[in-house]
Amino acid sequence: MNKQEILSLCEKPSIKETQLKFDVGDTVDVHTRILEGEKERIQIFSGVVIAKSGSGTREMFTVRRIVGGEGVERKFPVNSPKISKVDVKRSGIVRRAKLYYLRDRVGKAVKLRERKEVKVAK
Protein backbone atom coordinates (compact mmCIF):
# COMPACT_ATOMS: atom_id res chain seq x y z
CA MET A 1 0.00 0.00 0.00
CA ASN A 2 1.48 3.36 -1.00
CA LYS A 3 1.11 6.72 0.74
CA GLN A 4 -1.76 7.93 -1.47
CA GLU A 5 -3.91 4.87 -0.73
CA ILE A 6 -3.31 5.20 3.03
CA LEU A 7 -4.11 8.92 2.89
CA SER A 8 -7.36 8.31 0.98
CA LEU A 9 -8.44 5.68 3.54
CA CYS A 10 -7.81 8.11 6.41
CA GLU A 11 -9.66 10.97 4.67
CA LYS A 12 -12.74 8.94 3.65
CA PRO A 13 -14.77 9.46 6.90
CA SER A 14 -14.18 13.25 6.82
CA ILE A 15 -15.43 13.83 3.26
CA LYS A 16 -19.06 14.95 2.84
CA GLU A 17 -21.43 12.50 1.16
CA THR A 18 -23.14 15.19 -0.94
CA GLN A 19 -20.57 17.05 -3.00
CA LEU A 20 -21.08 20.76 -3.66
CA LYS A 21 -21.90 21.49 -7.32
CA PHE A 22 -20.26 24.73 -8.42
CA ASP A 23 -17.37 25.84 -10.62
CA VAL A 24 -14.90 28.70 -10.83
CA GLY A 25 -16.70 31.80 -12.13
CA ASP A 26 -20.01 31.02 -10.42
CA THR A 27 -21.67 33.58 -8.16
CA VAL A 28 -22.54 31.74 -4.95
CA ASP A 29 -24.02 32.23 -1.48
CA VAL A 30 -22.03 30.30 1.13
CA HIS A 31 -24.12 29.56 4.25
CA THR A 32 -21.74 29.26 7.22
CA ARG A 33 -22.64 28.19 10.75
CA ILE A 34 -21.32 30.61 13.38
CA LEU A 35 -21.33 30.07 17.15
CA GLU A 36 -21.93 33.18 19.25
CA GLY A 37 -21.79 32.13 22.86
CA GLU A 38 -24.28 29.27 23.09
CA LYS A 39 -26.36 30.36 20.08
CA GLU A 40 -25.71 29.16 16.57
CA ARG A 41 -26.68 31.22 13.54
CA ILE A 42 -26.12 31.08 9.78
CA GLN A 43 -24.12 33.81 8.08
CA ILE A 44 -24.22 34.19 4.29
CA PHE A 45 -21.11 35.20 2.34
CA SER A 46 -21.96 35.88 -1.31
CA GLY A 47 -19.50 36.48 -4.12
CA VAL A 48 -17.70 35.00 -7.11
CA VAL A 49 -15.70 31.78 -6.85
CA ILE A 50 -12.25 32.80 -8.11
CA ALA A 51 -10.28 29.63 -7.30
CA LYS A 52 -10.49 25.99 -6.29
CA SER A 53 -7.49 24.12 -4.93
CA GLY A 54 -6.47 20.91 -3.20
CA SER A 55 -8.11 17.51 -3.12
CA GLY A 56 -9.69 15.23 -0.54
CA THR A 57 -10.10 16.81 2.88
CA ARG A 58 -7.72 19.62 1.90
CA GLU A 59 -9.96 20.88 -0.93
CA MET A 60 -10.63 24.64 -0.67
CA PHE A 61 -12.42 27.32 -2.66
CA THR A 62 -11.97 31.09 -2.61
CA VAL A 63 -14.91 33.52 -2.84
CA ARG A 64 -14.43 37.22 -3.63
CA ARG A 65 -16.87 40.07 -3.10
CA ILE A 66 -16.77 43.85 -2.94
CA VAL A 67 -17.75 45.46 0.39
CA GLY A 68 -17.73 49.25 0.63
CA GLY A 69 -15.52 49.59 -2.43
CA GLU A 70 -12.94 47.22 -0.97
CA GLY A 71 -12.37 43.66 -2.21
CA VAL A 72 -12.80 40.90 0.37
CA GLU A 73 -11.73 37.30 -0.24
CA ARG A 74 -12.47 34.34 1.95
CA LYS A 75 -11.27 30.73 1.65
CA PHE A 76 -13.61 27.90 2.63
CA PRO A 77 -12.83 24.20 3.07
CA VAL A 78 -15.23 22.19 0.88
CA ASN A 79 -15.68 19.40 3.44
CA SER A 80 -16.07 21.62 6.50
CA PRO A 81 -19.00 20.84 8.83
CA LYS A 82 -19.32 24.62 9.36
CA ILE A 83 -20.62 25.06 5.78
CA SER A 84 -24.30 24.18 5.71
CA LYS A 85 -24.88 24.78 1.99
CA VAL A 86 -23.70 26.62 -1.12
CA ASP A 87 -26.33 28.18 -3.40
CA VAL A 88 -25.31 28.94 -6.99
CA LYS A 89 -26.95 32.24 -8.01
CA ARG A 90 -25.51 32.43 -11.53
CA SER A 91 -22.90 30.61 -13.57
CA GLY A 92 -20.20 32.57 -15.35
CA ILE A 93 -18.35 31.72 -18.56
CA VAL A 94 -14.63 31.54 -17.80
CA ARG A 95 -11.60 30.19 -19.64
CA ARG A 96 -9.23 30.00 -16.69
CA ALA A 97 -8.94 27.89 -13.55
CA LYS A 98 -7.96 30.84 -11.35
CA LEU A 99 -9.60 34.27 -11.72
CA TYR A 100 -6.99 36.33 -9.87
CA TYR A 101 -7.16 38.96 -12.62
CA LEU A 102 -10.51 40.10 -11.14
CA ARG A 103 -8.56 41.64 -8.24
CA ASP A 104 -7.31 44.44 -10.51
CA ARG A 105 -10.71 45.22 -11.99
CA VAL A 106 -13.23 47.80 -10.77
CA GLY A 107 -16.95 48.34 -11.36
CA LYS A 108 -18.64 46.65 -14.34
CA ALA A 109 -15.32 45.17 -15.51
CA VAL A 110 -15.62 42.64 -12.65
CA LYS A 111 -18.80 41.12 -14.15
CA LEU A 112 -18.50 37.80 -15.96
CA ARG A 113 -20.66 36.72 -18.87
CA GLU A 114 -23.47 34.41 -17.75
CA ARG A 115 -23.67 30.80 -18.89
CA LYS A 116 -27.09 30.10 -20.36
CA GLU A 117 -28.78 26.80 -19.60
CA VAL A 118 -29.38 24.82 -22.78
CA LYS A 119 -32.40 22.52 -22.76
CA VAL A 120 -32.15 19.47 -24.97
CA ALA A 121 -35.38 18.46 -26.73
CA LYS A 122 -35.95 14.76 -27.34
C-alpha positions, -999 to 999 in steps of 0.1 A, spaced: 0 0 0 15 34 -10 11 67 7 -18 79 -15 -39 49 -7 -33 52 30 -41 89 29 -74 83 10 -84 57 35 -78 81 64 -97 110 47 -127 89 37 -148 95 69 -142 133 68 -154 138 33 -191 150 28 -214 125 12 -231 152 -9 -206 170 -30 -211 208 -37 -219 215 -73 -203 247 -84 -174 258 -106 -149 287 -108 -167 318 -121 -200 310 -104 -217 336 -82 -225 317 -49 -240 322 -15 -220 303 11 -241 296 42 -217 293 72 -226 282 107 -213 306 134 -213 301 172 -219 332 192 -218 321 229 -243 293 231 -264 304 201 -257 292 166 -267 312 135 -261 311 98 -241 338 81 -242 342 43 -211 352 23 -220 359 -13 -195 365 -41 -177 350 -71 -157 318 -68 -122 328 -81 -103 296 -73 -105 260 -63 -75 241 -49 -65 209 -32 -81 175 -31 -97 152 -5 -101 168 29 -77 196 19 -100 209 -9 -106 246 -7 -124 273 -27 -120 311 -26 -149 335 -28 -144 372 -36 -169 401 -31 -168 439 -29 -178 455 4 -177 493 6 -155 496 -24 -129 472 -10 -124 437 -22 -128 409 4 -117 373 -2 -125 343 19 -113 307 16 -136 279 26 -128 242 31 -152 222 9 -157 194 34 -161 216 65 -190 208 88 -193 246 94 -206 251 58 -243 242 57 -249 248 20 -237 266 -11 -263 282 -34 -253 289 -70 -269 322 -80 -255 324 -115 -229 306 -136 -202 326 -154 -184 317 -186 -146 315 -178 -116 302 -196 -92 300 -167 -89 279 -135 -80 308 -114 -96 343 -117 -70 363 -99 -72 390 -126 -105 401 -111 -86 416 -82 -73 444 -105 -107 452 -120 -132 478 -108 -170 483 -114 -186 467 -143 -153 452 -155 -156 426 -127 -188 411 -141 -185 378 -160 -207 367 -189 -235 344 -178 -237 308 -189 -271 301 -204 -288 268 -196 -294 248 -228 -324 225 -228 -321 195 -250 -354 185 -267 -359 148 -273 
